[in-house]
Amino acid sequence: MNFELNEEQRQLAESVSRYLNDQHDFESRKKILQSPNGSSEALWKQLAEFGVLSIPFSEAAGGFGGGTIDLMGSMNAMGAALVVEPVLATLLAGRLIDRAGSAAQQAELLGPVIEGARKLAFAHTEDGARYSLSHVATSAVRNGEGWVLNGLKRVVQGAPLADFIVVSARTAGATADATGLSLFVVAAGAKGVAMTPYRTMDNQRAGDVKLENVQVRADALIGTEGGALPVIEEALDFASTLLCAEAVGAMQFANETTLEYLKTRKQFGAPIGSFQALQHRMVEMYVTLEQARSMTFLACSKVDSGVAARERSRVVSAARIKVADACRQISQESIQLHGGMGMTEEMKVSHTFRRLTIIAQQFGDVDAHLERFAALDEA
């Protein structure tokens, strides 16, 4: 297959990259992090104007009906710039609504997202679940024409900034059953919703969300009652490929800034980049990056082409394994080649190191994806 973006995709990526280079340099990012909510409404609106928040949604929902490959270049740019706005969290939750929600839900919930007026989050992870998608203890019990939700969700990405949260809850079965899972839309400020916000190691905003007798209407249910697991799996594969694309952008920055440092830092009267041992390490970093980029293209193509779930998930796991290994190698090498100063707060490469470390764990670490890949390979 052709691992290149087409002209429209390149133009979008260049527009996003140019804007971020001009308006979201490292110093600007520091100011955003120091702001009360740790995000920039101006940047969020601009991303909406570029179409980043509408491209992957169906035309019926008001989007462009694009795919992950259409967003690859933009995610590369946001990864390089270390954008902290909850783009991925919103697109993930929006994917669930777009794929399983009714026309009314899509219009009501996704319309404002596309316009840049709303943020979403997906609350799924719970204590003891590790990376098992079926492990959900949060309950949803019928109450008249509506539902009552109770449970605790951990590390909900983008939750402190979200207007609405898509919550997975069990309407039937035991905690680890593959069936009996349902999805509900809950307003972040609804009665009974308590949030503990915090920053993750990479300065992203996340929070633990406690649901205590939260009452929602019948139309809060997204899709079929008890049949949410396949929808969740597809949406997380979608988000995983975008995460890979973000990682590629961050790794490309790490390579470029490390190469520039090797050209300017001198020892024994010569740039350290002239030392053959360090040149070999840079070559390995470059090759690793290009392999990760190719695997990301492949995974995106599988998600976009609508292949069988088994084949899609198998390739996505393969990409996640390769990209996670690349994140570890390139982030650690970039720090080591910068020396001690590479770990200081003043160096952007140290923040890139932290983001790549988190990416390697998000939506499943290497061991989890190796296990899934092996299971799908044997099926």
N, C-alpha and C positions, 0 to 999 in steps of 0.2 A: 504494500500500500504506500501511498505518497505521504510522507511525514512532513508536510509543509502546509502552512496556512494559505488560504486563498487571498485575493486582493482585498475583499471587504473585511475579512478577519484581521489582516495585517493593518489596515487603516484604523480599525477600532483599537487594536493593541497599541499602535503608535500614538493615537490621540490620548489614551489613558496614560501611557508612559510619559508623554510630553507634559501633560497636566501635573502628574505626580512629581516629576523632576522640577517643575517650576514652582508648584504650590505646596508640596509636601516633602520638603527636604528633611534632613535629620533634625535640624533645630525646630522646624515647624512641628514635627512629630512629638518632640519633647513637650512643647506647649500644649498639644492636644492631651498628652498623658497627664499633664498637671492640671487640666481643667476639671471642674466638678464631676462630670459624668464620664470623662476619659474618652470622648469621641468628638467628632466634628460634624455638625449638621450641614455645614457648607460643603464638605467633601461628600457627604451622603447624597445631597441633592445633585451634585455634579455627576456622581456615578449613575444616578437615575437618569440624568439627561443624556449621558453617553449610551444608555440602554443596557448597562450591566445588570440592572435589577429587573429587566423585562425579557431579555433574550431567551432564557431557557423555558419560559412559561408558554403554554399553548396560545394560539391565536384566539380561541374561544374565551380564554381567561383575560385577554387583552394584551398578551405578550407577542413575541415575534416567532414563536415556535421553533427556536433554535436549539442547539445542543451544547454539549460540553466542549467540543472542539471550537465552537464559536466564541467561547469564553476563555479558552486556553491562554491566549496572548494577554488578555486583561488580567487574569489571575497571575500570570508571570510577572506583570508589572506591579501588581499589588504585593506580591511576595518580595520582590526586590526592594520596594519602598517600605515594607513592614507596616502596611495599613492595618489599623486595629479596629476599624469599623466592622460590625457584625454582618458582613456580606455573606459569608458561607453559612452562618447560622440562619439567616433570613431565607436564603435560597433553598436550604435543606428543608426547613419547615414549609416553605412555599411549594416545594416539590410534592410533599405529601398532600397538600390541599389541591394542587393542580391535577395530580394523578388519581386521587380517590374522592375528592370533594364534589359536591353538587354544583350546578351552574350558579346557583344563588350564593353559595359559599365562596366560589371563585371570584365572583364579581365583588362581593362585600369585603373579602379579606385580601385578595391579591391586587385589586385595583389601586388602593392606596400605596401598596408596596411598590408597584411599578412606577407610580408618580413620585416616589421618594418621601412619602408622608407617613410611612409605617414600617416598623421593624418586627420581626418574628423570631421565635426560638423554638427548639424542639426539646422537650423534656422526656428523656427515656431512661438514662442510666440510673441504677439503684444500688444500694449496698449489697455486696455479695454477688453482683451480676458479672463482674469482670468485663469480658467482651461478649457475653452471651446475649443475643438480641431477644431471646424468648423469656429471659429471666425478669419478670415484672410482677411485683407484689401489690403495687398501687391498684386500688379497687374502684370500680364504677358500678353503682347499684341503682337500679331504677327507682324513681321516686315520683309517682304520678306520671306526668307526661315528660318529665326530665330525668336527670341523673344526679347522683351525689358521689363526689370523688374524694378519696382519702389516700394519702401516701406521701412518700418523700423521694424527690428526685435529686441526684447529685451532679455537680459540675455541669450545669446547663449553660452551654456557651451562648453568650449574648443575652442571657436572661435579664440582667439589670437594665438593659436598654430596650427590651422588647415591649411592644404594646399588647401583643397576644402571644400565647404559648400553646403550641400543639402538644398535648399530653397523651402518652400511652398509658392505658389502664386495662386491667383485667376484668372482663365482664363474665367470664366463665373459666373453669378449669383451675389447676394448681399452678403454683408460682412459675415453674419452668416449662409448662406446656406450650407447644407451638401454636395451638389453637386457643381461642378465647381472648385474644388481644384486640383492643379497639382503640381508636384515636378520637380525641375530643379537643375542641378549641376552647381555651379558657382566657378570659381577659386578665392581664397581668395584675390589674388592680381589683380583681373580684374579691368579694368577702370570703375569708377563709384561706386566701393565698398569702403565705408568708415567705419572704425571700431573704436569704443571707448572701449579700453580694460580696465579691472580692475580685482581685486581679490574679490571674495565673502567672506563672513564672515568666511568660513572654509578654506580659502587660495586656493581654486580652481580658475582656470583662466576662465574668461568669458568675454563677450563683447556685446555691442549693435552694430548691423550691419545695416548700411543705404545703400540702393540700389537706385542709381539715374541714370536712363537711362542706366542700365547695359544691354549690348547686348550679347546674347548667341546664339550659333548655334542651329539648329533644333534638333541635337542629344543630346542636353543638357536636353531635356525632359525625365524624368524617368517614364516609364509605360504609362498608358492610360491618355490622356488629360481629365481633369475634374473628374477623378475617384480615386483620391489619398487618400481620407479620410479613407477608410477601411485599406489601407496599413499603414497609419500613426497610426491608432488605434492598429493594430497588433504589429507594431514596438515598440510603447510606452509600451504595455503590456509586451513585451519581455524585454525592458530596465527596467521596473518597478520590474520585478522579480529579475534581476541582482542587482538592487539597494537594494532590500530586503536582498539579500545574503550579500552584502557589509555591510549593517546595522548589520546583525547578527554577523559578524566578529568584528565590532567596539564595539558592546555591550558585546561580550564575553571578549574582552580586558578590558572594563570598569569594568566588574564583577571581573575578575581575579586581576586587580591591586587594586581594592577597598578591596577585601578580604585580599590581602597581606598587605595592609596598616592597616587594622583592627587587624592583627596579631602582628604588630610591634609597633604601636602607643600605648603608655601607659598613663593611667590616674589613679590616686589613687593607684599607684603601680601595676596595672594589665593591660594587653592588652585590649583595648576597645572591641576587638572581643569576649571577654568573657562575655560581657553584653548581656543578653538575648534579650533585645529590639532590639539591632543592629543585632543579629543573625537572628531574625525574618525578618528584612528588607532585609538581604542578601538572605534568602530563597525565599522571594517574587521576588527578582531580578532574581534569578536562574530560578524559575518557569516561569516567564515572558519571559526570553530568550528562553527557550525550546519551549514554545508555539509559539513564533515568528519563530523559526527555523522550526517547523513542518508546519506552514502555508506557509513558503517560499518553502518548498519541494512540498507542494500541488500545489501551484501556478506554480512552474516550470514544474511540471508534466503535467499540463493542457496546458501550452504554447507549450511544446515539443510534446504532443500527437496529436496536430492538431484538437482539438475538435471544435465544432461550436463557432463562435465568441462570441455569447451571454454568453455561459457557461464559456469560457475562461476569458472574461472581468469581469464576476461576481466574479469568484474565485480570480482573480488578485486584484480586489478592496477589497475583504474581507481580503486578505493578507496584502495589503497596510494599511488598517485600523488597523489591529492588530499590524503590525510592527511599524507604526507611534506612536501608544499608548505606545508600548514597548520602542521606542526611547526616548520618553518624560520621562517615569518613570525611566528607568535605567540611562539615562544621568543626570537627576536631583538628583537622589539618590546617584550616585557616587560622585557628587560634594559636596552634603551635608555631606556625610560620611567622605570625606576628610577634611572638614572644609574650612576655608578661603583660604588656600593654594591651594585648588583644582581649583581655578579660575586664578591662575597665569600662565604667559606665559611659565614658566620653567617646568610646569607639563604637561605631555602628555595627561592626563585625561581631561584637560581643552580644548585641541584641539579636543579630541574625542567628548566632549560635543557639541562643535560647529558643527562638522560634522553631528552628529546625529540630531541636531536641523534642519539643512538644509535638510537632507534626509527626514524628516517627512513632508516637504513642497514640495519637488521636484516631478514633474509629478502629482501633485494633493495632497492637504492636506486631513485631515480626513473628513471634511465636504463634500468636492468634491467627495470623494470616497463613502461616505455614500449615497449621492444623486444618484450616478451612480448605486450602488449596489441595492438600493431600486427600481430604474427605471427598471433595468434588472430583478429583482425579480418579478416585476408585469407584465412584458412583456409576 
